[in-house]
Amino acid sequence: MDLAEDTIKELKSIRSNAESEFHKIFENALTLANKLDINISIPRITGRQTKRVNIETNSPESYFRVTFFIPYLDTFIDQLNSRFVNQKMLLLDFKSLISTDENEAHFIRLAQKYMVDLNECEESVLLAEFKLWQRRLENIRSSNIPRNAMEAIFLYNRQVYPSVFKLLQIFATLPVSIASSEMSFSNLKRIKTYLQNTMSQGQLNGVAMLAIHREVGIDVNEVIDELSLKKRRLDFLL
């Protein structure tokens, strides 16, 4: 979170000084273009442009700064705010699960948000469990206090703290990047569109999982054993 905030501050500083900052970038690009014998010019524009930005300027530097550089910075800052800063309060609430310094208000707000996942448990029961959890954290050495959700999940008995354990599971999945979703869509596009094949939902899920998680090793013998247990019209020769 601190890194995200520092990055946003730096990007805003660049945005405030877009003219001077882009001038440095453009000078480097111009030097490289001259070495490659490339002429940097403004794309052809029309009197009425609807598909892209129509900048009234004779300077390539001004054109590319206003058309690409500034919009890119604005979009990047908005995305970082949406992804990290706007979720700061939620992360502070989750922090109460791995810290002895947080108050009960953070946990209560967290429990209310995920009440369905906690099986609609009464607030008084949840608060009592949280107090026991906090007491458990206070009784261990500072060097052994979990630093993140994954350490806390494997450190304590889930049967003793069922609600806290569920919240820790949710906490552990929060940092998952959006790139995974984009990767799944990319793989589905190849499977369904490029191959032009038809398959059941179960088959599609299986093939997609193989494509997305291709770094996971597959034991061929185990697959054959699994298939041999199912009834098929064809006989498998093992």
C-alpha positions, 0 to 999 in steps of 0.5 A: 500500500505504501509503495502504491501511494508513493508511486501515485505521488510520483506520477502526479508530480510527473503529471504536474510537470508534464511539459518538462518531463515529456520533453526529456522523453521526446529528446531521447526518442528524437535522438534514437529516431535520427540514428535510425533515419526516422522522421517524427511527424504529426499524423494526418488530421482532418477538419472533423475527427471523431475516432481520435484526438484532433490536436491543433498544433504544428509541433510533434512534441506537443501533439504526442504529449497531449494525445498520448503522454498525459492521457496515459498518466491520467489513466494510470493514476486512476487505475492505481487509485481504484486498485489500491488506495480506494481499498485502503480502509478494507486492508486496514480492517483485514490488518486487525487479523494479524496485529495486536494494535488494531481495535475492535471496530476494524474487525466488526466492520470486516465481519459485517462486510463478509457476514454471508461468508461467516454463515450469518454468525451473531456479532457478539459471537464473532467479537468474542472469537476475535478477542480470543484471537487477539489474546492468542497473538499477545501471548506469543513472541513478537518474532513469531507473530504472523506477518501476513495472512498465509502465515496466520492460516498455517499457524493456528487451528481453524477449528478453534477460530473458524470465523477468523480463519475464513476471513484470513482466507479471504484476506489471502486472496485479495492480492490476486492480480487482474492479469490472471483474469486477462490470461483466462480470457486469452486462453478461452479465446484460443480454445473456443475461437481459434480452434473452432471446436465444440465441447461440454462445459466440463471439458472446457473447464479442464482444457482451460485449466491445463492452458492457464496453469501449464507450469503445473506438472502432469503425471501421465500414469495418474491420468491413465489410472483415473481414466481406466476407472471410468466406463468407456466404450473403448478399451484402454490397453494398459 
